[in-house]
Amino acid sequence: MKLEKDISLKPYNTFGIDVNAHQFISVQTEEELLEILRRFYASELFVLGGGSNMLLTQNINKTVLHVNLKGIEVVEESSEYVLVKAYAGENWHDFVSFCLENDYGGLENLSLIPGNVGTSPIQNIGAYGVELKDVMEYCEAINRQTLSKKTFYTKDCKFGYRDSIFKSKLKNQFIITSVVFKLSKTNHQLHIDYGSIQTELNSKKISSPSIQDVSKAVIAIRQSKLPNPKEIGNSGSFFKNPIVSNKVLETVQVEYPEVPFYKIDENSVKIPAGWLIEKTGLKGYRKGDAGVHAKQALVLVNYGEASGKEIKEVSKLVKKEVKTKFNIALETEVNVF
Ligand code: EPU
């Protein structure tokens, strides 16, 4: 564990934004984490996980605490299921791959999501019909004030669409150290209703897919429209899909009867933000190195040297155009600093 000064955070955020950290320290174990939490006041620290859900618009004048705890272990097992613990600093997709190699089922739809395990409960990551809340048993976290450890079961986390208690009531109060998943060993329950998964499996002529087949299908779909952060900086979906009333949907349908939507309840629906943005004409928009991805308008991209402020400007333009055209306010999913 070593304290570095004035280092670039470019390798530590998937947008690839080049801002500096006044001080930087990476912790590999819970003991090191506790030592740092004892040494610094909470207000002096800026906690960084996988850097996959943030847009940095300025230098960080605090000490950046890089939570890089490693390890994967089976904590309980029966003939049907397994409880697997992954520490916060494990790369999400490497962990999914580990589970697939061991034929543990449940995470296959969440293949290739950028980021680390520790931040997955904060925004309740989700894709292709599965959310983290469906597979998490509990997570462990350290209270930044008292330094005591607390176990949060799924029911405690107030999980919602890209939302949890760690984003609201308990924001910045806990550091998640590990997440425990309940995964199947036999009779895997597949989630292949999501349209594009079926299409992908059909194109490969797979009629009774394994969890590994589902993972490969998800990877193929993601690679066809989502940019690889190693090639083009991005943070996945920059906005949430807005939930609107049936009345708002009907107004959109007057001009666009084909608008895609998913029913939430009797009164409201979710409309894909990517579709709304595309209809404003901004899909593929680029100013300097900041832009709207050409294959999925929900994703903002850094083609190389864009600053966080430039990406933020593009996000403001997107919000403004969607508001003007549809009178719908887009909400940012990514954390902006
Ligand atoms: N669409 C367009 N134009 C676009 C993008 C999308 O018309 O530029 C339309 C599509 O044709 C489709 C609909 O919008 O009819 C939905 O598109 P897609 O299946 O690509 O999913 P999404 O709603 O845009 C959400 C998640 C993604 C997740 C996918 C698949 C959010 C904010 N995003 O995107 O999550 O991978 O569903 O489950 O809910 C992420 O959170 O970073 C992320 C990538």
Residues whose N, C-alpha, C, O or C-beta is under 5 A from the ligand:
A	BS01	EPU	G126 A127 Y128 G129 S235 G236 S237 F239 K240 N241 P260 P272 G274 W275 E278 K295 Q296 A297 L298
